[in-house]
Amino acid sequence: MKIIFDYDLSKDVWCLLNKGKSSINSPTPTKEYEKLTKDFGENPTEDDTKIFIEKFISDNNINKNEIIKKYQNDWDSISDRFQNIVEKVFEISLSKDITAYLSINSRCPYNIDENYFFISIQNDLRTRKTAMHELWHFYTWYKFGLIWEDKIGKEKYNEIKESLTVLLNIECKDLLPDGILDKGYTQHQELRDKILKLWEETKDINKLWNSLI
């Protein structure tokens, strides 16, 4: 499994339009979406969003190719170590390559069915952490989600899979950039604390999952 960084304007438009206003874990709009609606009104179209993104990239002197190269090189420097850790934790491996699409949006969703996730084009300090966070969701899905989401419901599954990323701060602490932690969402802090305590006791992802459900 490899991560391939890329840029696709149509994907960027989709990300800003569909995940800029709100998401399941955060009801507030991103600052980029607020700027979009300030310029084009409360119901921007795809064409409006395309114009906004292209102007944003131009005004901020963003060189997409340079950023792609920078992100790719940084990820490649730790990818083997990360993969060894995450495969040991989840006891599975992923065979398909995954694309990391750059976006001007600061909220970065993922799509397991189509094997991609988004990453901010504006914050290279958090790129590595974001990639690790999103990939943790992929492994969680293939280890547990395929079977358990229907059984426990989407809301409960979302709560658990978002909270499980707290393990990055333990298992992948040496791979995270200096001063960067996976902090998660406010509403999941109690569960994240519980996961840390359970993990210290077992170091077994199956026992941990069973305790959480």
C-alpha positions as CSV (number, residue, x, y, z in Angstrom):
1,M,0.0,0.0,0.0
2,K,1.3,3.4,-1.0
3,I,0.1,6.9,-0.4
4,I,0.1,9.1,-3.6
5,F,-0.2,12.8,-3.2
6,D,-2.0,14.7,-5.9
7,Y,-4.3,17.6,-6.8
8,D,-7.6,17.6,-8.6
9,L,-9.6,20.8,-8.9
10,S,-12.9,18.9,-9.1
11,K,-12.1,17.1,-5.9
12,D,-11.2,20.4,-4.2
13,V,-14.5,21.9,-5.3
14,W,-16.4,18.9,-3.9
15,C,-14.4,19.1,-0.6
16,L,-15.1,22.7,0.0
17,L,-18.8,22.6,-1.1
18,N,-19.7,19.5,0.8
19,K,-17.5,19.6,3.9
20,G,-16.7,23.2,4.3
21,K,-20.1,24.2,5.8
22,S,-20.2,21.4,8.4
23,S,-19.5,17.8,9.1
24,I,-20.7,15.0,11.3
25,N,-18.1,15.9,14.0
26,S,-18.0,19.7,13.6
27,P,-21.1,21.8,12.8
28,T,-19.1,25.0,12.3
29,P,-18.0,26.2,8.8
30,T,-14.3,26.3,7.9
31,K,-12.7,29.7,7.4
32,E,-12.3,28.9,3.7
33,Y,-16.1,28.2,3.3
34,E,-16.9,31.4,5.2
35,K,-14.7,33.3,2.7
36,L,-16.5,31.5,-0.2
37,T,-19.9,32.5,1.0
38,K,-18.8,36.0,1.7
39,D,-17.8,36.3,-2.0
40,F,-20.6,34.3,-3.6
41,G,-23.5,34.2,-1.2
42,E,-25.0,31.5,1.0
43,N,-25.5,29.0,-1.9
44,P,-22.4,28.9,-4.0
45,T,-22.4,26.8,-7.1
46,E,-19.7,24.5,-8.4
47,D,-18.6,27.1,-10.9
48,D,-18.5,29.8,-8.1
49,T,-16.4,27.5,-6.0
50,K,-14.0,26.7,-8.9
51,I,-13.4,30.4,-9.4
52,F,-12.9,31.0,-5.7
53,I,-10.4,28.2,-5.4
54,E,-8.4,29.2,-8.4
55,K,-8.2,32.8,-7.2
56,F,-7.3,31.6,-3.6
57,I,-4.4,29.5,-5.0
58,S,-3.2,32.4,-7.2
59,D,-3.6,35.1,-4.5
60,N,-1.7,32.9,-2.0
61,N,1.1,32.0,-4.4
62,I,0.5,28.3,-3.9
63,N,2.6,26.1,-6.1
64,K,0.7,22.8,-6.2
65,N,3.4,20.8,-7.8
66,E,6.0,21.9,-5.2
67,I,3.7,21.1,-2.3
68,I,2.9,17.7,-3.7
69,K,6.6,16.9,-4.0
70,K,7.3,18.2,-0.5
71,Y,4.4,16.2,1.0
72,Q,5.3,13.1,-0.9
73,N,8.9,13.2,0.2
74,D,8.0,13.8,3.8
75,W,5.5,10.9,3.9
76,D,7.9,8.5,2.1
77,S,10.5,9.2,4.8
78,I,8.3,7.6,7.4
79,S,5.8,5.4,5.4
80,D,7.5,2.1,6.0
81,R,7.8,2.7,9.7
82,F,4.2,3.8,10.0
83,Q,2.9,0.8,8.0
84,N,4.8,-1.6,10.2
85,I,3.3,0.0,13.3
86,V,-0.3,0.2,12.1
87,E,-0.2,-3.3,10.7
88,K,1.0,-4.6,14.0
89,V,-1.7,-2.7,15.9
90,F,-4.6,-3.8,13.7
91,E,-3.2,-7.2,12.6
92,I,-4.2,-6.5,8.9
93,S,-2.6,-5.0,5.8
94,L,-4.1,-2.9,3.0
95,S,-3.3,-3.8,-0.5
96,K,-4.6,-0.9,-2.6
97,D,-2.8,2.4,-3.0
98,I,-4.5,5.4,-1.5
99,T,-4.5,9.0,-2.9
100,A,-4.1,12.0,-0.7
101,Y,-5.8,14.9,-2.6
102,L,-4.7,18.4,-1.6
103,S,-7.5,20.9,-0.8
104,I,-7.6,24.5,0.2
105,N,-10.3,23.4,2.8
106,S,-9.0,23.0,6.3
107,R,-11.5,20.2,7.0
108,C,-10.2,16.9,5.4
109,P,-12.6,14.1,4.9
110,Y,-11.9,10.7,3.5
111,N,-13.6,8.1,1.1
112,I,-12.8,4.5,1.8
113,D,-14.8,3.2,-1.2
114,E,-12.8,5.2,-3.6
115,N,-9.5,5.0,-1.7
116,Y,-8.7,8.6,-1.1
117,F,-8.6,11.3,1.6
118,F,-8.0,15.0,1.6
119,I,-5.1,16.9,3.1
120,S,-4.7,20.7,3.6
121,I,-2.7,22.5,1.0
122,Q,-2.0,25.3,3.5
123,N,-0.6,23.6,6.6
124,D,2.5,21.4,5.9
125,L,3.3,21.1,9.7
126,R,0.2,18.9,10.2
127,T,0.3,17.0,6.9
128,R,2.0,13.9,8.3
129,K,-0.3,13.8,11.3
130,T,-3.4,14.2,9.1
131,A,-2.3,11.4,6.8
132,M,-1.7,9.1,9.7
133,H,-5.1,10.1,11.2
134,E,-7.0,9.4,8.0
135,L,-5.1,6.1,7.4
136,W,-6.0,5.0,11.0
137,H,-9.6,5.3,9.9
138,F,-9.0,3.1,6.9
139,Y,-7.4,0.4,9.0
140,T,-10.2,0.7,11.6
141,W,-12.8,0.2,8.9
142,Y,-11.3,-2.9,7.4
143,K,-10.6,-4.4,10.8
144,F,-13.9,-3.6,12.4
145,G,-16.2,-1.3,10.4
146,L,-17.2,-3.7,7.7
147,I,-18.8,-5.9,10.3
148,W,-19.6,-3.6,13.2
149,E,-21.0,-0.4,11.8
150,D,-24.4,-1.9,11.0
151,K,-24.5,-3.7,14.4
152,I,-23.7,-0.7,16.6
153,G,-24.9,2.1,14.3
154,K,-23.1,4.8,12.4
155,E,-23.1,7.3,15.2
156,K,-21.5,4.9,17.7
157,Y,-19.0,3.7,15.1
158,N,-18.1,7.2,14.2
159,E,-17.5,8.0,17.9
160,I,-15.2,5.0,18.4
161,K,-13.2,5.3,15.1
162,E,-12.6,9.0,15.8
163,S,-11.5,8.3,19.3
164,L,-9.2,5.4,18.3
165,T,-6.8,7.9,16.7
166,V,-5.6,8.8,20.1
167,L,-3.4,5.7,19.8
168,L,-1.3,7.6,17.3
169,N,0.1,9.6,20.3
170,I,1.3,6.4,21.8
171,E,2.2,4.0,19.0
172,C,3.4,6.6,16.5
173,K,4.7,9.3,18.8
174,D,8.2,9.2,17.2
175,L,6.7,9.7,13.8
176,L,4.6,12.8,14.6
177,P,6.1,16.2,14.0
178,D,7.6,17.9,17.0
179,G,4.8,19.5,19.1
180,I,2.0,17.9,17.1
181,L,-0.5,15.6,18.7
182,D,-3.7,14.0,17.5
183,K,-6.1,15.9,19.8
184,G,-9.5,14.7,18.4
185,Y,-12.8,16.4,18.9
186,T,-14.0,17.9,22.2
187,Q,-17.0,15.6,22.4
188,H,-14.8,12.5,22.2
189,Q,-12.3,13.3,25.0
190,E,-13.8,11.1,27.6
191,L,-13.8,8.1,25.3
192,R,-10.2,8.9,24.2
193,D,-9.1,8.9,27.8
194,K,-10.8,5.5,28.3
195,I,-9.1,4.1,25.2
196,L,-5.6,5.1,26.5
197,K,-6.2,3.4,29.8
198,L,-7.5,0.2,28.2
199,W,-4.6,0.2,25.7
200,E,-2.1,0.4,28.6
201,E,-3.7,-2.7,30.1
202,T,-4.0,-4.9,27.0
203,K,-2.1,-3.6,23.9
204,D,-4.7,-5.8,22.1
205,I,-6.9,-4.1,19.5
206,N,-9.5,-6.9,19.6
207,K,-9.9,-6.7,23.4
208,L,-10.0,-2.9,23.2
209,W,-12.7,-3.0,20.6
210,N,-14.8,-5.4,22.5
211,S,-14.5,-3.3,25.6
212,L,-15.7,-0.2,23.7
213,I,-18.8,-1.8,22.1
